[in-house]
């Protein structure tokens, strides 16, 4: 947790001010029992009303000042903690955005969400407490002991017995909670995972009548978290009664031995009253520490989880001398040179010895069976993963020599699963080009065959897209995703099975419109349908991560048995001819 708190250096001036305010508040609280003792010993016993009024007024002023100090300290400590939480969440989000897909798979999306929200909140809450109690608890404890000893050193021997017992109880119970708090955060991750899958997959769940199963799955994760929470709360709930028992027994002991000292004229009544208050301040300062022991273990677990993310080094980073790729040393387009790629922990490479060129002005199609490596191949171009051997070149330059920003600025990528964001249709298309004009947006939609259904919507281009695009069909989502890539006017277009949800007519119209729109760019199309790739300038056939053929449809029908098998499974003999 201390490592995470290094960011607090930005707030050092405010922290120093909070400590000063807490220091002044503690002084005011430590001074009040002494004034009360004087009122009893001098004012009440001697019947000096003027003295009582004078010290009573002073006590009111000191109390008012203490209240002001307390309010100000609470305000500034909350501001510091809120600012720290904001900065930490921003750092986490910025770092996660640069993670490769491998890092996402390693930690898990649900866990990343928990760490960015719940874990940061835990640390933020304990920071507020620490800013107040780091000064107050030790000062009230040490100051209270000094003031109590000044009132009666002999009676102060009670603390020699009480303080170690109370401190030992706090440490013992607190240590039991650390393990349970760690387990709780892991179980929150699990609950978030089940909840996220249940909400995002609701259509599949309902279509297979698995609602009951998902409810049981959620109940199991929820009960697991609840049982752990109850267990840890039982442990921590045991702390307060034990401390109050020790506190009350201490009060009884002080009154018992104090009354004996008063009867022996070794102590005054006012001093005993002040001593009792100082004893309460000492013991309550230890209770403050106990409260921190309740919160700090959980916050420490959260801090460790946050640091795990912050300490992760992204697999894919820009080189120090990464350029913008303006100096192309060969013809524009994409080239794979003997590329081999393996997923972490895989038994064999997903792609082996892949070599081909996709030239600008040409359409290169990639086809193959399920699991042949089609999507993996195109994911290497924008550097979603880094290859183990060979090289991928864009405009004649290795993608690893370019900055990720400039590399991806040259690519219009349409993923296999269309993703839309909350906002208007116009906002979603402009996602590809922030400064796109209305004319450019409408043109991109027209080419993507989306203009017709947009015109039928009540607000047209200002119609709202729901979260995840649930208020549009799969084909409409794909067409909007294609429009988003088109408005960018990139050097390279990647369509990763982006026409699968389209009917044959729309597919044909879209491909015809794209041919004119993308004639200056290199176009790579991953497809399952032969009809989508049949007119491509070049078709690459993949089979179990290796190239099984390259050429036009006519060439491959003569040379590639894998391609012929795919074609025969989809087209009739007349269509094949």
Secondary structure as UniProt FT lines:
FT   TURN            2..3
FT   HELIX           4..11
FT   HELIX           12..38
FT   HELIX           39..44
FT   HELIX           45..46
FT   HELIX           49..97
FT   HELIX           101..107
FT   HELIX           109..114
FT   HELIX           115..119
FT   HELIX           120..151
FT   TURN            153..154
FT   HELIX           155..157
FT   HELIX           158..200
FT   HELIX           202..207
FT   TURN            208..209
FT   HELIX           211..263
FT   TURN            264..265
FT   HELIX           269..310
FT   TURN            320..321
FT   STRAND          333..341
FT   TURN            344..345
FT   STRAND          351..359
FT   TURN            360..361
FT   STRAND          363..368
FT   TURN            370..371
FT   HELIX           374..379
FT   TURN            380..383
FT   STRAND          389..394
FT   TURN            395..396
FT   STRAND          397..398
FT   HELIX           399..401
FT   HELIX           404..409
FT   STRAND          411..414
FT   STRAND          423..424
FT   HELIX           425..430
FT   TURN            431..432
FT   TURN            434..435
FT   HELIX           438..447
FT   TURN            448..449
FT   HELIX           451..456
FT   TURN            458..459
FT   HELIX           460..462
FT   STRAND          464..465
FT   HELIX           467..469
FT   TURN            470..471
FT   HELIX           474..486
FT   TURN            487..488
FT   STRAND          492..496
FT   TURN            498..501
FT   HELIX           504..517
FT   TURN            518..520
FT   STRAND          522..526
FT   HELIX           530..533
FT   TURN            534..535
FT   STRAND          538..543
FT   TURN            544..545
FT   STRAND          546..551
FT   HELIX           553..559
FT   HELIX           561..570
FT   HELIX           573..576
//
